[in-house]
Amino acid sequence: MKFTTNKITFTSSLEGVVPHPKPATHFIPEAFKKFKTSEFPNETVKACMPFLDSLVSGYIIPTATAIKATYYMEKEEKILRLEVPNSLTKFPNLCSLVGISDHSPRQFPRSMMDDKALVPHVFKFLSPWRIKTPPGYSCLFTQPFNKNLDWKIIDAIVDTDDHDIAINFPFFWTKPLKLNEEYNVDAGVPMVQVIPFKRESWKMETKIDYEDKQRSNNITKNDLRFYPITATRFKDWYKFKSWNKKSFK
């Protein structure tokens, strides 16, 4: 297999001031690292290559600052306020790069809002990072895979080979809060996962596998007795026969 090296570049005037984007491998949860690979008689999720690939693919942009969430009632309406540290609000230019803004509720269909959203409102992480990929490559921006966070990123794809301004990330707040509760998020928490990919055109087709269908019809109860043994022998079949190592540095 021929490997090529592509480069994704993250650029910001705040480079060295805010937490940097890093390969997703830097944000693997400690609980996953410490988890057992097998729990007799079965293997655990730690032995699942597709699950591992989701954790290590692409890059993670962390939260640039701490965030304070306040949930309260105002004029018979439940309000969620998300704020950055007071020290930042004294510097409007800086706050506009790393703060949180929002969208009008009319800009997003109510039926498409996340079911777990605490309030029917779309917030937006302001990011100081411009992202550049080689010609013909775009980026998928999504929720960091298999991580429990306090928000749900609204998925999007940007043609980052021809987009030279910082990209912001709309999201829903999904962490349950009690009325009059204040909740804090630290800076440096995984915020959004970035998956670069090559833009290509595809055409879909569906087919019937007649050979596999015939094999299924020929299976007997006697054959099924040996299935658990076969499954055990080939539990790493995907890893050794189909899986390809991915590299994001």
PyMOL commands that set and color helices and strands:
alter all, ss='L'
color gray80, all
select helices_A, chain A and resi 24-27+30-34+45-47+49-56+86-89+92-98+105-107+110-112+210-218+221-225+227-233+237-242
alter helices_A, ss='H'
color red, helices_A
select strands_A, chain A and resi 9-11+22-23+38-39+42-43+59-62+67-74+77-83+100-102+123-125+130-132+137-142+151-153+156-158+169-173+181-185+190-198
alter strands_A, ss='S'
color yellow, strands_A
deselect
rebuild
show_as cartoon
